């Protein structure tokens, strides 16, 4: 059964990649011909939905993304965080520079407007300035302040430097918690950590039954000028950690105001 599931999903995922590359190439050609750049975020959001469908994620959303542009901050468990969160709201991502070298995926990430960051050499400050420019232009940007992926059992310490982009332009910060569960427990397969290879991790996920993904949109935070970057980082970390604890305890399973969407299904509808 696992190999049959893998064959079906892998075929669908390859077709998805081919269609996405064709779309990205068409948009790039249009940019060159018209000498103006098409906004990629609506197209990227559609592609992220297709990716979630191919990967078989069962996504449950608690709360709702804000209507205005914000700086999103989230815990980071897997490369899967990006298509899941990108399928829910128009967003630009910040990613480690190594992703840009991934075959196909790296090029597609570049075409979607991903901001890549390399460690050291003062590059983080230049990326912070780029994030500020995107926020000022009305875009929403997501950063993973942990700086790396974790196993999804706890939230790692947040780094505050890039959070200053919101302070620089007066944009609110939107904390987000994401959690993967299988059979009611933290999913041991979803985390993408250490020296994991993308292709082997992808095949592992495609072989298994769907995992449940809970996404919590916490209330947006207006940055107080008296807070230091370390204090702000700790405040946001505690908020995201609180959401993770609620998910793992099953508290949100019992809540009556969940917004539920199965990947590939209809858009979430807000409860009345």
C-alpha positions as CSV (number, residue, x, y, z in Angstrom):
1,X,0.0,0.0,0.0
2,X,2.8,2.4,0.9
3,X,4.5,1.9,-2.5
4,X,1.2,2.4,-4.4
5,X,0.7,5.6,-2.4
6,X,4.2,6.7,-3.2
7,X,3.8,6.0,-6.9
8,X,0.6,8.0,-7.2
9,X,1.8,10.9,-5.1
10,X,5.2,11.1,-6.7
11,X,3.7,11.1,-10.1
12,X,1.3,13.9,-9.1
13,X,4.2,15.8,-7.4
14,X,6.4,15.6,-10.6
15,X,3.5,16.8,-12.7
16,X,3.0,19.7,-10.2
17,X,6.7,20.6,-10.5
18,X,6.5,20.6,-14.3
19,X,3.4,22.7,-14.4
20,X,4.9,25.1,-11.9
21,X,8.1,25.5,-13.9
22,X,6.1,26.2,-17.0
23,X,4.1,28.8,-15.1
24,X,7.2,30.4,-13.7
25,X,8.9,30.5,-17.1
26,X,5.8,32.1,-18.7
27,X,5.7,34.8,-16.0
28,X,9.4,35.4,-16.5
29,X,9.0,35.7,-20.3
30,X,6.1,38.1,-19.8
31,X,8.3,40.2,-17.5
32,X,11.0,40.4,-20.2
33,X,8.6,41.2,-23.0
34,X,6.7,43.9,-21.2
35,X,9.6,45.2,-19.0
36,X,7.5,45.1,-15.9
37,X,7.2,42.5,-13.2
38,X,4.0,40.6,-12.5
39,X,3.1,40.2,-8.8
40,X,4.0,36.6,-8.1
41,X,2.2,36.2,-4.7
42,X,-1.2,35.2,-6.0
43,X,0.3,32.7,-8.4
44,X,2.6,31.4,-5.7
45,X,-0.3,30.9,-3.4
46,X,-2.1,28.7,-6.0
47,X,1.1,26.6,-6.5
48,X,1.5,26.2,-2.7
49,X,-2.1,24.8,-2.6
50,X,-1.3,22.3,-5.3
51,X,1.9,21.3,-3.4
52,X,-0.1,20.6,-0.2
53,X,-2.6,18.5,-2.2
54,X,0.2,16.4,-3.7
55,X,1.8,16.0,-0.2
56,X,-1.5,15.0,1.3
57,X,-1.5,17.4,4.2
58,X,-4.7,17.7,6.3
59,X,-4.5,21.4,7.4
60,X,-6.5,22.8,10.2
61,X,-6.4,26.6,10.7
62,X,-7.2,28.3,14.0
63,X,-7.7,32.0,13.8
64,X,-7.3,33.9,10.6
65,X,-4.4,35.8,8.9
66,X,-4.7,39.6,9.1
67,X,-6.2,41.6,6.2
68,X,-3.2,44.0,6.1
69,X,0.4,43.3,5.4
70,X,2.5,42.2,8.4
71,X,5.7,40.6,9.4
72,X,4.9,36.9,10.1
73,X,7.0,35.0,12.6
74,X,6.7,31.3,13.0
75,X,8.4,28.3,14.5
76,X,10.2,26.2,11.9
77,X,10.0,22.4,11.6
78,X,10.3,21.5,8.0
79,X,10.6,22.8,4.4
80,X,6.9,21.9,4.3
81,X,6.2,24.9,6.5
82,X,6.6,27.1,3.4
83,X,4.0,25.6,1.1
84,X,1.5,25.2,4.0
85,X,1.7,28.7,5.2
86,X,2.0,30.0,1.7
87,X,-1.2,28.3,0.8
88,X,-3.1,30.2,3.5
89,X,-2.1,33.8,2.8
90,X,-0.1,35.9,0.3
91,X,3.4,36.0,1.7
92,X,7.1,36.3,0.8
93,X,9.5,34.0,2.6
94,X,12.9,34.3,4.1
95,X,15.0,31.2,3.6
96,X,18.6,30.0,4.1
97,X,20.9,30.5,1.1
98,X,21.4,26.8,0.7
99,X,17.8,26.4,-0.6
100,X,18.6,28.5,-3.6
101,X,21.0,25.7,-4.8
102,X,18.3,22.9,-4.6
103,X,17.5,21.6,-8.1
104,X,14.2,23.0,-9.4
105,X,12.9,24.0,-6.0
106,X,15.6,26.6,-5.5
107,X,14.9,28.2,-8.9
108,X,11.1,28.2,-8.2
109,X,11.8,29.8,-4.8
110,X,13.7,32.6,-6.5
111,X,10.9,33.2,-8.9
112,X,8.4,33.4,-6.1
113,X,10.4,36.3,-4.6
114,X,12.0,34.4,-1.7
115,X,14.6,36.4,0.2
116,X,17.7,34.3,0.8
117,X,20.1,34.9,3.8
118,X,23.7,33.8,4.3
119,X,25.1,33.7,7.8
120,X,27.9,36.0,8.9
121,X,29.5,39.0,7.3
122,X,26.7,41.5,8.3
123,X,24.4,40.0,5.7
124,X,21.5,39.8,8.2
125,X,21.4,43.6,8.4
126,X,21.1,43.8,4.6
127,X,18.3,41.3,4.7
128,X,16.6,43.3,7.4
129,X,16.7,46.3,5.2
130,X,15.2,44.3,2.3
131,X,12.4,43.0,4.6
132,X,11.7,46.6,5.6
133,X,11.4,47.6,2.0
134,X,9.0,44.8,1.2
135,X,6.8,45.7,4.2
136,X,6.8,49.4,3.2
137,X,5.7,48.3,-0.3
138,X,2.7,46.6,1.2
139,X,4.0,43.0,1.1
140,X,3.8,40.5,3.9
141,X,7.0,38.7,4.8
142,X,7.6,35.5,6.9
143,X,10.7,34.9,8.9
144,X,11.7,31.9,11.1
145,X,13.4,33.6,14.1
146,X,14.7,30.3,15.4
147,X,17.2,30.4,12.5
148,X,17.0,26.6,12.0
149,X,14.5,23.8,12.1
150,X,13.5,21.9,15.2
151,X,11.7,18.6,16.0
152,X,8.4,20.3,16.7
153,X,8.4,19.4,20.4
154,X,9.3,22.9,21.6
155,X,10.1,26.3,20.2
156,X,13.8,27.1,20.0
157,X,15.1,30.6,21.1
158,X,14.1,33.4,18.8
159,X,16.7,35.8,17.4
160,X,15.6,39.4,17.4
161,X,17.7,41.1,14.7
162,X,15.3,40.6,11.7
163,X,12.3,41.4,13.9
164,X,13.6,45.0,13.8
165,X,12.3,45.3,10.3
166,X,8.8,45.7,11.7
167,X,10.0,48.4,14.1
168,X,11.8,50.2,11.2
169,X,8.5,50.7,9.3
170,X,5.9,50.5,12.0
171,X,4.4,47.2,10.7
172,X,2.6,44.8,13.1
173,X,4.1,41.4,13.8
174,X,1.9,38.3,13.4
175,X,2.9,35.3,15.5
176,X,2.1,31.9,14.0
177,X,2.4,28.4,15.4
178,X,2.7,25.3,13.2
179,X,2.6,21.7,14.3
180,X,2.5,18.4,12.6
181,X,0.8,15.4,14.3
182,X,0.3,11.8,13.4
183,X,-2.1,9.6,15.4
184,X,-2.5,12.5,17.9
185,X,1.2,12.8,18.7
186,X,4.0,15.0,17.2
187,X,4.8,13.6,13.8
188,X,8.4,12.2,13.8
189,X,8.6,12.2,10.0
190,X,7.8,15.8,9.3
191,X,10.8,17.5,10.9
192,X,13.6,18.3,8.4
193,X,16.7,18.7,10.6
194,X,20.4,18.2,10.6
195,X,21.8,16.6,7.4
196,X,18.5,15.4,6.0
197,X,18.4,15.3,2.2
198,X,15.4,16.9,0.5
199,X,14.7,14.1,-1.9
200,X,14.8,11.3,0.7
201,X,12.7,13.3,3.1
202,X,10.2,14.0,0.3
203,X,9.9,10.3,-0.5
204,X,9.4,9.4,3.1
205,X,6.4,11.9,3.4
206,X,4.9,10.7,0.1
207,X,4.9,7.1,1.2
208,X,3.0,7.7,4.5
209,X,-0.7,8.4,5.2
210,X,-1.5,12.1,5.5
211,X,-0.3,14.0,8.5
212,X,-2.4,16.5,10.3
213,X,-1.1,20.1,10.3
214,X,-2.4,22.7,12.8
215,X,-1.7,26.3,12.1
216,X,-2.5,28.9,14.7
217,X,-2.7,32.6,13.8
218,X,-2.3,34.5,17.1
219,X,-3.4,38.1,17.6
220,X,-1.1,40.5,15.8
221,X,1.4,42.4,18.0
222,X,2.1,46.2,17.8
223,X,5.8,46.6,18.6
224,X,6.3,48.9,21.7
225,X,9.2,51.2,21.2
226,X,10.4,50.6,24.8
227,X,11.0,46.9,24.1
228,X,14.5,45.8,23.2
229,X,14.9,43.3,20.3
230,X,15.7,40.5,22.9
231,X,12.5,41.3,24.9
232,X,10.4,41.3,21.7
233,X,11.9,38.0,20.6
234,X,11.2,36.4,24.0
235,X,7.6,37.7,23.9
236,X,7.0,36.3,20.5
237,X,8.7,33.0,21.4
238,X,6.4,32.6,24.4
239,X,3.3,33.2,22.3
240,X,4.3,30.6,19.7
241,X,5.4,28.1,22.4
242,X,2.0,28.6,24.1
243,X,0.2,27.8,20.8
244,X,2.4,24.7,20.4
245,X,1.6,23.5,23.9
246,X,-2.2,23.9,23.3
247,X,-2.0,21.9,20.1
248,X,0.0,19.1,21.6
249,X,-2.4,18.9,24.6
250,X,-5.3,18.6,22.2
251,X,-7.0,21.8,23.5
252,X,-7.7,23.1,20.1
253,X,-9.3,19.8,19.0
254,X,-12.0,20.5,21.5
255,X,-12.4,24.2,20.5
256,X,-15.6,25.0,18.6
257,X,-14.3,27.8,16.6
258,X,-11.7,26.1,14.4
259,X,-11.4,27.0,10.8
260,X,-10.8,23.7,9.0
261,X,-9.5,23.1,5.5
262,X,-8.2,19.9,4.1
263,X,-5.4,20.5,1.6
264,X,-6.9,20.6,-1.8
265,X,-10.4,21.3,-0.5
266,X,-12.4,24.5,-0.3
267,X,-11.1,27.7,1.2
268,X,-11.7,28.1,4.9
269,X,-14.9,29.8,6.0
270,X,-14.9,31.9,9.1
271,X,-17.4,30.8,11.8
272,X,-20.3,33.1,12.5
